[in-house]
């Protein structure tokens, strides 16, 4: 489908010009992630969960600050040249994002989409750049296993038992700098998801809750853009892990989409099989460190020309869970493309 200047496709997908480019990206990772499958892809790995700070919350903030600063430096820019900082995390009031913005002194647009925030923030950054409202924008997210567990479930010190469907919140942060021209990888489309709620209430089964949202957003992306599975070298979800990915695959196959071997999940790419992470990784950093630390490098190295990253998020809070509410979920998809890859766009 040719864009021909049209920026809204269907009701849910934004189309961007080929000049909206990834100028640089960076990923920072905790000690466990630094021993996983992608250990050679991160810009910085911390030796412990405190990262030189006196609380886990400050440690998470440090990871995000470092990721943003590294990405800006790799883009050969300064913080003063960045027009907007779009960021989010899992903590109440987005404190990792807002406190890191205080350090970096970049105008902040705080966003929240739970674990889908990586692609939500990037989508909005692309809108600002493509619309001429920003010359440069940086999108960033973070999560920390100990801060998330303490907020959403039980304090880490409690040592509560978890079922096999539970997931391991990724300790890490990712950032991506966007600008007009000057990069080999373009942000071509962003499909904004709708909230789904199938009545699942178990906070230890995020994969089952989020899978329908991922499947729906992928279907919408194909319908809005006219693309198919064959148009992508890789389609990767954020953190469905071993429980949710097969469900999403089945839902898509029921709608006539044969996803094949190119359909993967970030939460299953981070850790090795002998690391005890239950069903796999989750958290804002799950899709962020895989995309900004690994997948964009894979594109630069010529392994992929076109990928679709579908970040998934469970929109529960401790209050909603304690009040017996079901878990509403959402997914946002972003298409990354090598700029010389013009066919079918």
C-alpha positions in Angstrom: 0.0 0.0 0.0 1.4 3.4 -1.0 1.1 6.1 1.6 0.7 9.0 -0.9 0.8 11.5 1.9 -1.8 9.8 4.0 -0.8 9.5 7.6 -3.8 7.7 9.1 -4.6 4.2 7.7 -7.8 2.7 8.8 -8.7 3.8 12.4 -5.6 2.6 14.2 -2.4 2.9 12.1 -0.1 5.9 11.5 2.0 5.9 8.4 5.3 7.8 8.6 7.6 9.1 5.9 10.8 7.2 5.2 12.7 10.1 6.7 11.6 9.2 10.3 14.8 7.4 11.3 16.4 5.6 14.2 19.5 7.6 14.8 20.7 5.5 17.7 19.5 3.2 20.4 20.9 1.8 23.7 20.0 -0.9 26.2 21.2 -1.4 29.8 20.7 -4.6 31.7 20.8 -6.1 35.1 23.1 -8.9 36.2 20.7 -11.8 35.4 20.0 -10.4 31.9 23.7 -9.9 31.5 24.2 -13.6 31.7 21.4 -14.4 29.2 21.2 -15.1 25.5 21.7 -11.5 24.5 24.5 -10.6 26.9 26.8 -9.4 24.1 24.1 -7.0 22.8 23.7 -4.6 25.7 25.5 -1.3 26.1 25.9 -1.6 29.8 25.5 -4.5 32.3 25.4 -3.8 36.0 27.1 -6.2 38.4 24.2 -6.2 41.0 20.6 -5.1 41.4 21.5 -1.9 43.3 23.7 -0.4 40.6 25.5 1.8 43.1 22.3 3.2 44.6 20.7 2.7 48.0 17.3 1.6 46.8 16.0 -0.5 43.9 13.8 2.4 42.7 16.9 4.6 42.4 18.7 1.7 40.7 15.9 1.6 38.0 16.2 5.3 37.5 19.9 5.0 37.1 19.5 2.3 34.3 17.1 4.6 32.4 19.3 7.7 32.8 22.3 5.7 31.5 20.3 4.2 28.5 19.1 7.7 27.5 22.6 9.3 27.8 24.3 6.4 25.9 21.7 6.6 23.1 22.1 10.4 22.7 25.9 10.1 22.7 25.7 7.3 20.0 23.6 9.7 17.9 26.3 12.3 18.2 23.9 14.7 19.9 23.7 16.4 23.2 20.7 16.5 25.6 20.2 20.1 24.7 19.5 19.1 21.1 16.7 16.7 22.0 13.4 18.4 21.8 11.3 15.9 23.7 11.8 12.9 26.0 8.9 10.4 26.0 9.2 7.8 28.7 7.4 5.5 31.0 7.8 2.6 33.5 5.8 0.4 35.8 6.0 2.3 39.1 3.3 4.5 40.5 3.2 7.9 39.0 5.9 7.0 36.4 8.7 8.0 38.9 11.5 6.4 37.0 10.6 8.4 33.9 9.9 11.7 35.6 13.0 11.6 37.9 15.3 10.6 35.0 13.9 13.6 33.1 14.9 15.8 36.0 18.5 14.6 35.6 18.6 14.9 31.8 16.7 18.2 31.6 14.8 17.4 28.5 11.1 18.4 28.1 9.2 15.3 29.2 6.1 13.6 27.9 5.4 10.9 30.4 3.4 7.9 29.0 2.0 4.7 30.4 1.0 1.6 28.7 2.4 -1.0 31.2 4.8 -3.3 29.4 3.6 -1.9 26.0 5.2 1.5 26.8 8.3 0.9 24.7 6.4 1.0 21.4 3.8 3.5 22.7 6.5 6.0 23.5 8.3 5.3 20.2 5.1 5.7 18.2 4.4 9.1 19.8 8.0 10.2 19.2 7.7 9.3 15.5 4.5 11.4 15.3 6.3 14.4 16.7 9.3 14.0 14.3 7.2 13.3 11.3 4.8 16.1 12.0 7.6 18.7 12.3 7.0 19.2 16.0 10.4 17.9 17.0 13.8 17.7 15.2 14.9 15.0 17.6 13.0 12.9 20.2 14.1 10.1 22.5 11.8 7.3 23.7 12.8 5.4 26.8 11.4 2.8 29.3 12.7 0.8 32.2 11.7 -2.0 34.6 13.3 -3.7 37.6 12.5 -7.1 38.9 12.6 -6.0 42.6 10.6 -2.8 42.2 7.9 -4.4 40.1 7.5 -7.4 42.4 7.3 -5.2 45.4 4.6 -3.1 43.9 2.5 -5.6 42.0 2.8 -8.8 44.0 4.9 -9.4 47.2 8.1 -7.9 48.5 11.1 -9.8 47.1 12.2 -10.6 50.7 8.9 -12.5 51.2 10.0 -15.3 49.0 6.5 -16.3 47.9 6.0 -19.3 45.7 5.0 -18.7 42.1 3.2 -21.0 39.5 4.8 -21.9 36.2 2.6 -19.4 34.4 4.3 -16.5 36.3 6.9 -14.3 34.5 10.2 -12.7 35.5 10.2 -8.9 35.3 13.2 -7.9 33.3 15.7 -5.6 34.9 16.8 -3.2 32.3 16.2 0.0 30.3 16.1 1.0 26.7 16.2 4.2 24.7 15.9 5.2 21.1 16.6 8.5 19.4 14.5 9.5 16.4 15.2 12.2 13.8 14.5 13.2 10.3 17.0 11.5 8.0 20.5 10.5 8.8 19.7 6.8 9.7 19.5 3.5 7.9 16.4 2.3 9.7 13.0 4.0 9.4 10.0 3.8 11.7 7.4 3.2 9.0 4.1 2.4 10.7 2.7 2.4 14.2 -0.6 0.5 15.0 -2.2 1.7 18.2 -4.0 -1.1 20.0 -7.4 -1.3 21.7 -7.9 -2.5 25.2 -9.1 -6.1 25.5 -10.5 -7.8 28.6 -11.4 -11.5 28.6 -12.0 -11.6 32.3 -8.7 -13.1 33.4 -7.9 -12.1 37.0 -4.7 -14.0 37.8 -1.7 -11.6 38.0 0.5 -14.7 37.8 -0.7 -15.4 34.2 0.0 -12.3 32.2 0.7 -14.3 29.0 -2.9 -15.6 28.8 -4.3 -12.1 29.5 -2.2 -10.3 26.9 -2.3 -12.8 24.1 -5.7 -11.6 22.7 -4.5 -8.0 22.6 -1.4 -8.9 20.7 -3.3 -11.0 18.2 -5.9 -8.2 17.7 -3.2 -5.5 17.1 -1.4 -7.7 14.6 -4.7 -8.3 12.7 -5.4 -4.6 12.7 -2.0 -3.8 11.4 -2.4 -6.2 8.5 -5.9 -4.8 7.7 -4.8 -1.2 7.9 -1.6 -1.5 5.9 -2.5 -4.2 3.4 0.5 -6.2 4.5 0.7 -9.9 5.4 3.0 -12.1 7.4 5.2 -12.6 4.3 6.0 -8.9 4.3 8.1 -9.2 7.5 11.3 -11.0 8.3 10.4 -11.1 12.0 7.3 -10.4 14.0 8.0 -10.3 17.7 5.7 -9.7 20.7 6.8 -8.0 23.9 6.3 -10.4 26.8 3.8 -13.1 26.1 6.4 -15.7 27.0 5.9 -19.4 26.8 2.2 -19.3 27.9 1.0 -16.4 25.8 2.8 -16.8 22.6 1.2 -20.2 21.6 -2.2 -18.6 22.5 -1.6 -15.6 20.2 -0.4 -17.9 17.5 -3.5 -20.0 17.7 -5.8 -17.0 17.7 -4.1 -15.6 14.6 -4.1 -19.0 12.8 -7.9 -19.2 13.5 -8.2 -15.9 11.6 -6.2 -17.3 8.6 -2.7 -16.0 9.5 0.1 -18.7 9.4 2.7 -17.0 11.5 5.4 -19.7 11.0 8.8 -19.6 12.5 9.2 -15.8 12.2 6.8 -15.2 15.1 8.8 -14.9 18.3 8.6 -13.2 21.7 11.1 -10.9 23.4 10.4 -12.5 26.8 11.7 -15.8 25.4 14.9 -14.3 23.8 16.5 -12.7 26.9 17.3 -15.6 29.2 18.9 -19.0 28.8 17.0 -22.2 29.4 18.8 -22.9 32.7 17.9 -19.5 34.2 14.8 -19.8 36.4 12.4 -17.3 35.0 9.2 -19.4 35.0 7.4 -18.7 31.7 9.9 -16.1 30.6 10.6 -12.4 30.8 8.1 -9.5 31.2 8.2 -5.8 32.0 8.7 -2.6 30.0 12.4 -3.6 29.5 11.5 -6.9 27.9 10.7 -5.5 24.5 13.0 -2.5 25.0 16.3 -4.2 25.6 15.6 -6.8 22.9 14.6 -4.2 20.3 17.0 -1.4 21.2 19.9 -3.7 22.2 19.5 -6.6 19.7 17.0 -6.4 16.9 18.1 -3.0 15.6 21.7 -4.3 15.5 20.4 -7.3 13.6 19.0 -5.0 11.0 22.1 -2.9 10.8 24.1 -6.1 10.3 21.8 -7.1 7.4 20.0 -10.0 9.0 16.6 -8.3 8.7 15.1 -5.7 6.4 11.7 -5.3 8.0 10.5 -6.3 11.4 7.3 -5.7 13.4 7.6 -5.2 17.2 4.3 -5.7 19.0 4.8 -4.6 22.7 2.2 -6.0 25.0 0.9 -4.6 28.3 -1.3 -5.7 31.2 -3.1 -2.6 32.5 -3.7 -3.8 36.0 -2.8 -1.9 39.2 -2.4 -3.2 42.8 -5.7 -1.5 43.6 -7.7 -3.0 40.7 -6.3 -6.5 41.5 -7.1 -6.2 45.2 -10.7 -5.1 44.3 -11.2 -8.2 42.2 -11.1 -6.5 38.8 -10.1 -8.5 35.6 -6.9 -7.5 33.8 -7.4 -5.3 30.7 -4.6 -5.5 28.2 -3.3 -3.7 25.2 -0.6 -4.0 22.5 1.1 -1.4 20.2 3.0 -2.4 17.0 5.8 -0.5 15.3 7.2 -1.4 11.9 11.0 -0.9 11.5 12.4 -1.0 8.0 15.8 -0.6 6.3 15.4 2.5 4.2 16.5 0.8 1.0 13.7 -1.7 1.4 10.9 0.0 -0.6 8.9 -2.8 -2.0 5.3 -3.0 -0.7 5.5 0.2 1.3 
